[in-house]
Amino acid sequence: MILIESPGLLTTVQDRGRWGYQAFGMPVSGAMDLYSLMAGNAVVCNDPGAAALEMTLLGPRLRFSSSRLFCVTGGDLSPRLNGREIPCWEGIMAREGDVLSFHGAVEGARAWLCISGGIDTQPVMDSRSTCLRAGIGGYRGRKLMAGDVIPLGMPDRLWYRGEGFPIPPRHRNRVEKCPNIRVIPGPQEEMFSPSGVESFYGSVFRVSAESDRMGYRLEGGPVEHAGGADIISDAIPCGAVQVPGHGLPIVMLADRQTTGGYPKIAVAIGADIHLFSQLVHGDILSFRKTGMAEAEKASRSMAENLSSIRTMAADWRSRQRTGLVQKKEGTMRLRLEGEDFEVSWETQ
C-alpha cells in the first residue's frame, strides 16, 4: 500500500475507463492520456489498463509501505524520491519507507504514476476510474486526501527486474506548447456557415479557466452557425468539439457527459487527445482538418509504439540477473542460551 501524506492539487485513481455504460448515462472517465498510462504500466509489468494515479500540476507526497517499481509518465511534475530528483518515463525502485514527492510542473500539466501491481481499489462498473461528478470509483469516489491509504495489487513475479528501464524518447508523448490538433469533420459540420468553418480552422484559441476533465472551453473568435445551435441530443465521443449558441467551442474529454444537444463541428483524432491533457488556462491551440486514413494511421502507430515498449521492457527484464533485496539494513532479535540479543545488519 501507499500512504498519502500530502495529496497535491488534484490526484485521482484512473485506469482505461468505464466502457460499456454510456447507454445508462455513466461517463467513461479514465486517464486523460491513455497512451502515457499504458506506457507506464508496460514498464512496471502491469496489464495495459491497470489503475494508476493521475496528478495535475502539483503531485502528491506519498510513502511506500513495501518495495515497488514505479514509473512516472506524461508531463514533468519534478518527481523526487527521498528528496533526490528522478527521471520520468523510467522504471524506478522504491523501498519500504521511501517517500515520493512532486515539486510542481516543469513541463506540461498532468502526469501518471504507475506502480507495480497497480492501484487495487474496489472496481465500480468494471473500472477503478474516479468519476468526480458522479462520486464513484477510485478511492471513495473522490480526489485523494492526506491520510488516505491506497491499496496495491500483487505485482508480476519479475516486476523488480524492470528497474532502470527507460522508455526511448521516440516512444514518449511530447508536451507541445501550442499544439495544432488534428480533427475529422464532425457529424453536424453542415450546421455551420462556410465562414464559420473557415474561422474554426483558421483561428487560434485559448484555453479558458472554465476547463476540467469533463471538457475544455475555448476562448477566441466565435464560430458562426448557419442557423440554430440546437440539435436532438446524440452521443458525444471523446474529443468532440461542440459549439453552443455563443460560438465558442467546447472540447469534450474524459469525464464528458454521454449525450449533448449542441452541434459538433469536429472530433479530435484519438492519437491527439493526449495533447489536451497538458494544457492549462491561457495556453493556445489550433485545429487542422484531416481524414480517417490519417487518423487510423496515427492510431496504428501508437499501438505499435506501445507494443514495442512492452517488447523492450520484457527483453530488459530477461537480461537482469539480480534478485530483489527488500532492505539495505535492519535489526533482529535473537535468543541464545536463554539470553536475548539485538543484532544489526546491512547489505553491501
C-alpha positions as CSV (number, residue, x, y, z in Angstrom):
1,M,0.0,0.0,0.0
2,I,0.9,3.7,-0.2
3,L,0.2,6.4,2.4
4,I,-0.8,9.8,1.0
5,E,1.0,12.4,3.2
6,S,0.0,15.3,1.0
7,P,-2.5,15.0,-1.8
8,G,-1.3,17.6,-4.3
9,L,-3.6,19.8,-6.3
10,L,-5.8,17.1,-7.9
11,T,-4.8,13.4,-7.6
12,T,-7.2,10.7,-8.6
13,V,-7.2,7.0,-9.4
14,Q,-7.7,6.4,-13.1
15,D,-7.5,3.4,-15.5
16,R,-8.7,2.8,-19.1
17,G,-12.2,4.0,-18.2
18,R,-15.7,2.7,-17.6
19,W,-16.6,1.4,-21.0
20,G,-20.0,-0.1,-21.8
21,Y,-22.2,2.0,-19.6
22,Q,-22.7,5.2,-21.6
23,A,-26.1,3.9,-22.6
24,F,-27.1,4.2,-18.9
25,G,-25.8,7.8,-18.7
26,M,-22.5,6.9,-17.0
27,P,-19.4,8.8,-18.2
28,V,-16.3,6.8,-19.3
29,S,-13.8,8.8,-17.2
30,G,-10.3,7.1,-17.3
31,A,-6.8,8.7,-17.8
32,M,-6.7,11.9,-19.8
33,D,-3.8,10.4,-21.7
34,L,-4.3,6.6,-22.2
35,Y,-1.0,6.2,-24.0
36,S,1.0,7.5,-21.1
37,L,-1.0,5.3,-18.7
38,M,-0.3,2.2,-20.9
39,A,3.3,3.0,-21.4
40,G,4.0,3.4,-17.7
41,N,2.2,0.1,-17.0
42,A,4.4,-1.7,-19.5
43,V,7.5,-0.5,-17.6
44,V,6.3,-1.8,-14.3
45,C,4.9,-5.1,-15.7
46,N,1.2,-4.4,-15.2
47,D,-1.7,-5.0,-17.5
48,P,-2.0,-2.1,-20.0
49,G,-5.1,-0.7,-18.4
50,A,-4.2,-1.1,-14.7
51,A,-5.2,1.7,-12.4
52,A,-2.6,4.4,-11.7
53,L,-2.6,7.9,-10.1
54,E,-3.4,10.8,-12.3
55,M,-1.8,14.0,-11.0
56,T,-2.5,17.6,-12.0
57,L,0.1,20.4,-11.8
58,L,1.3,19.7,-8.3
59,G,1.6,16.0,-7.4
60,P,1.3,14.3,-4.0
61,R,3.7,13.3,-1.4
62,L,3.4,9.6,-0.6
63,R,5.2,6.9,1.3
64,F,5.7,3.3,0.2
65,S,5.0,0.5,2.7
66,S,6.9,-2.1,0.7
67,S,9.3,-2.3,-2.2
68,R,7.7,-1.4,-5.5
69,L,8.7,-0.5,-9.0
70,F,7.1,2.7,-10.3
71,C,7.2,4.9,-13.4
72,V,6.1,8.5,-13.9
73,T,4.9,9.3,-17.4
74,G,3.2,12.3,-19.1
75,G,4.3,15.8,-18.1
76,D,7.3,16.6,-15.9
77,L,6.0,17.5,-12.4
78,S,9.5,17.3,-10.9
79,P,9.4,13.9,-9.2
80,R,11.8,13.2,-6.3
81,L,12.5,10.1,-4.3
82,N,13.6,10.8,-0.8
83,G,14.4,14.3,-1.9
84,R,16.5,13.4,-4.9
85,E,15.5,14.2,-8.5
86,I,14.5,11.1,-10.6
87,P,13.8,10.8,-14.3
88,C,10.3,10.4,-15.8
89,W,9.5,7.6,-18.3
90,E,11.8,5.2,-16.5
91,G,11.5,2.3,-14.0
92,I,12.4,3.4,-10.5
93,M,12.7,1.2,-7.4
94,A,11.1,2.4,-4.2
95,R,11.9,0.6,-0.9
96,E,9.8,0.3,2.2
97,G,9.5,3.7,3.8
98,D,10.7,5.6,0.8
99,V,8.9,8.9,0.1
100,L,8.0,10.1,-3.4
101,S,7.1,13.7,-3.9
102,F,6.4,16.1,-6.7
103,H,7.6,19.7,-6.7
104,G,5.4,21.3,-9.4
105,A,5.1,21.4,-13.1
106,V,8.2,21.9,-15.1
107,E,6.7,20.9,-18.4
108,G,3.0,20.1,-19.1
109,A,0.2,19.9,-16.6
110,R,-0.6,16.2,-15.9
111,A,1.4,13.1,-15.1
112,W,0.6,9.4,-14.3
113,L,2.2,7.3,-11.6
114,C,2.1,3.6,-12.4
115,I,3.1,1.2,-9.6
116,S,3.9,-2.5,-9.9
117,G,0.7,-4.4,-9.0
118,G,-1.5,-1.4,-9.9
119,I,-3.8,0.6,-7.6
120,D,-6.2,-2.0,-6.2
121,T,-9.3,-0.1,-5.1
122,Q,-12.7,-1.7,-5.5
123,P,-13.9,-1.7,-9.1
124,V,-17.3,0.0,-9.9
125,M,-18.9,-1.0,-13.2
126,D,-15.8,-2.8,-14.3
127,S,-13.4,0.1,-13.7
128,R,-11.4,1.7,-10.9
129,S,-11.5,5.1,-12.5
130,T,-12.7,8.1,-10.4
131,C,-15.7,10.0,-11.7
132,L,-15.8,13.1,-9.5
133,R,-19.1,14.4,-10.7
134,A,-20.8,11.0,-10.0
135,G,-18.8,10.4,-6.8
136,I,-17.9,6.8,-7.8
137,G,-14.8,4.7,-8.4
138,G,-11.3,5.4,-7.4
139,Y,-10.8,5.9,-3.7
140,R,-14.2,6.6,-2.2
141,G,-15.3,8.4,-5.4
142,R,-13.2,11.5,-4.7
143,K,-9.8,13.0,-5.1
144,L,-7.1,11.8,-2.7
145,M,-6.6,13.5,0.6
146,A,-3.9,13.4,3.3
147,G,-4.0,10.3,5.3
148,D,-5.6,8.1,2.6
149,V,-4.1,4.6,2.5
150,I,-4.2,3.3,-1.1
151,P,-4.1,-0.5,-1.6
152,L,-1.8,-2.0,-4.3
153,G,-2.3,-5.3,-6.1
154,M,0.0,-8.2,-6.4
155,P,2.9,-7.4,-8.8
156,D,4.1,-9.7,-11.5
157,R,6.8,-12.2,-10.3
158,L,9.5,-10.4,-12.3
159,W,8.4,-6.8,-11.6
160,Y,11.7,-5.8,-9.9
161,R,13.8,-6.6,-13.0
162,G,12.3,-3.5,-14.7
163,E,14.4,-1.2,-12.6
164,G,16.3,1.3,-14.7
165,F,14.4,0.5,-18.0
166,P,13.9,3.8,-19.9
167,I,11.2,4.3,-22.5
168,P,13.1,5.6,-25.6
169,P,12.4,9.3,-26.3
170,R,10.9,8.4,-29.7
171,H,8.2,6.4,-27.8
172,R,7.3,9.2,-25.3
173,N,4.3,11.5,-25.8
174,R,5.6,15.0,-26.3
175,V,4.4,18.1,-24.5
176,E,3.5,20.7,-27.1
177,K,3.3,24.3,-26.2
178,C,0.9,25.4,-29.0
179,P,-0.5,22.2,-30.5
180,N,-2.1,22.0,-33.9
181,I,-4.6,19.3,-33.1
182,R,-5.8,17.1,-35.9
183,V,-9.6,16.7,-36.2
184,I,-12.0,15.0,-38.6
185,P,-15.2,16.8,-39.6
186,G,-18.0,16.4,-37.1
187,P,-21.4,14.9,-37.7
188,Q,-23.1,18.4,-37.8
189,E,-20.5,20.3,-39.7
190,E,-23.2,21.4,-42.2
191,M,-24.9,23.4,-39.4
192,F,-22.1,25.9,-39.6
193,S,-21.7,28.7,-42.2
194,P,-18.8,28.4,-44.7
195,S,-17.2,31.4,-42.9
196,G,-17.8,29.7,-39.5
197,V,-16.0,26.5,-40.7
198,E,-13.2,28.6,-42.2
199,S,-12.7,30.6,-38.9
200,F,-12.7,27.4,-36.9
201,Y,-9.7,26.0,-38.8
202,G,-8.0,29.4,-39.3
203,S,-8.2,30.7,-35.7
204,V,-6.0,30.3,-32.6
205,F,-8.0,29.5,-29.5
206,R,-7.1,30.0,-25.8
207,V,-7.9,27.5,-23.0
208,S,-10.5,29.1,-20.7
209,A,-10.3,29.0,-16.9
210,E,-13.6,27.0,-17.1
211,S,-11.8,23.8,-18.2
212,D,-11.5,20.5,-16.4
213,R,-11.5,16.7,-17.0
214,M,-15.1,17.0,-18.4
215,G,-14.2,19.4,-21.2
216,Y,-12.1,22.4,-22.2
217,R,-13.9,25.6,-23.0
218,L,-12.0,27.7,-25.6
219,E,-11.8,31.5,-26.0
220,G,-11.3,33.3,-29.3
221,G,-13.4,34.5,-32.2
222,P,-16.9,32.9,-32.3
223,V,-17.6,30.2,-34.8
224,E,-20.7,31.1,-36.8
225,H,-23.7,28.8,-37.2
226,A,-25.6,28.6,-40.4
227,G,-28.9,28.7,-38.4
228,G,-29.8,27.4,-35.0
229,A,-27.4,26.0,-32.4
230,D,-29.6,23.2,-31.0
231,I,-29.9,19.5,-32.1
232,I,-31.7,16.5,-30.8
233,S,-29.3,15.2,-28.2
234,D,-26.9,12.5,-29.5
235,A,-23.8,10.6,-28.4
236,I,-20.6,12.5,-27.5
237,P,-17.3,10.8,-28.3
238,C,-14.1,11.8,-26.6
239,G,-12.6,14.8,-28.5
240,A,-15.9,16.0,-29.8
241,V,-15.9,19.8,-30.4
242,Q,-19.3,21.2,-29.5
243,V,-20.2,24.8,-30.4
244,P,-23.1,26.3,-28.4
245,G,-25.1,29.4,-29.5
246,H,-22.4,31.8,-28.3
247,G,-20.0,30.3,-30.9
248,L,-17.1,29.4,-28.6
249,P,-16.0,25.7,-28.9
250,I,-16.0,23.2,-26.1
251,V,-13.8,20.1,-26.4
252,M,-15.3,17.1,-24.6
253,L,-12.8,14.9,-22.8
254,A,-12.6,12.0,-20.3
255,D,-15.4,12.9,-17.9
256,R,-17.7,14.2,-20.6
257,Q,-21.5,13.6,-20.4
258,T,-22.8,10.8,-22.6
259,T,-25.1,12.9,-24.8
260,G,-25.3,16.6,-25.8
261,G,-27.6,18.9,-27.7
262,Y,-25.1,21.2,-29.4
263,P,-23.8,20.7,-32.9
264,K,-20.3,19.2,-33.2
265,I,-18.2,20.8,-35.8
266,A,-15.3,18.4,-35.5
267,V,-13.9,15.5,-33.5
268,A,-10.2,15.3,-32.4
269,I,-8.5,12.1,-33.6
270,G,-7.6,9.6,-30.9
271,A,-3.9,10.0,-31.3
272,D,-4.0,13.7,-30.4
273,I,-6.4,13.6,-27.4
274,H,-3.4,13.5,-25.1
275,L,-2.3,17.0,-26.2
276,F,-5.3,18.5,-24.3
277,S,-4.2,16.9,-21.1
278,Q,-1.0,19.0,-20.9
279,L,-2.8,22.4,-21.5
280,V,-3.8,24.8,-18.8
281,H,-5.7,28.1,-18.6
282,G,-4.2,30.6,-21.0
283,D,-2.5,28.0,-23.3
284,I,-3.2,28.3,-27.0
285,L,-4.1,25.7,-29.6
286,S,-5.4,25.4,-33.2
287,F,-7.2,22.8,-35.3
288,R,-6.2,21.1,-38.5
289,K,-8.7,19.1,-40.6
290,T,-7.6,15.6,-41.6
291,G,-9.3,12.4,-42.8
292,M,-10.0,8.9,-41.5
293,A,-7.0,7.5,-43.3
294,E,-4.5,9.7,-41.3
295,A,-6.5,9.1,-38.1
296,E,-6.3,5.4,-38.5
297,K,-2.6,5.5,-39.4
298,A,-1.8,7.6,-36.3
299,S,-3.8,5.2,-34.0
300,R,-1.9,2.2,-35.5
301,S,1.4,4.0,-34.9
302,M,0.5,4.5,-31.2
303,A,-0.5,0.8,-30.8
304,E,2.8,-0.2,-32.5
305,N,4.8,2.0,-30.1
306,L,3.1,0.5,-27.1
307,S,3.8,-3.0,-28.4
308,S,7.4,-2.0,-28.9
309,I,7.7,-0.7,-25.3
310,R,6.3,-3.9,-23.9
311,T,8.8,-6.0,-26.0
312,M,11.7,-3.8,-25.0
313,A,10.7,-3.9,-21.3
314,A,10.4,-7.7,-21.4
315,D,13.8,-8.0,-23.1
316,W,15.3,-5.7,-20.4
317,R,13.9,-7.9,-17.6
318,S,15.2,-11.1,-19.3
319,R,18.7,-9.7,-19.1
320,Q,18.7,-8.7,-15.5
321,R,20.0,-11.5,-13.2
322,T,19.9,-9.8,-9.8
323,G,17.3,-10.7,-7.2
324,L,15.3,-8.3,-5.2
325,V,16.8,-7.0,-2.0
326,Q,14.0,-5.9,0.2
327,K,16.0,-3.9,2.7
328,K,19.5,-2.4,2.9
329,E,19.7,-2.6,6.7
330,G,17.7,-3.7,9.7
331,T,17.7,-5.2,13.1
332,M,16.6,-8.6,14.5
333,R,16.2,-10.1,17.9
334,L,17.9,-13.5,18.8
335,R,17.6,-15.6,21.8
336,L,20.7,-17.7,22.6
337,E,21.0,-20.0,25.6
338,G,18.3,-18.1,27.4
339,E,19.7,-14.6,26.7
340,D,18.2,-12.0,24.3
341,F,20.4,-10.2,21.8
342,E,19.6,-7.4,19.3
343,V,21.6,-7.8,16.0
344,S,22.0,-5.1,13.4
345,W,22.7,-6.0,9.8
346,E,23.2,-4.3,6.4
347,T,23.8,-5.4,2.8
348,Q,26.7,-4.2,0.7
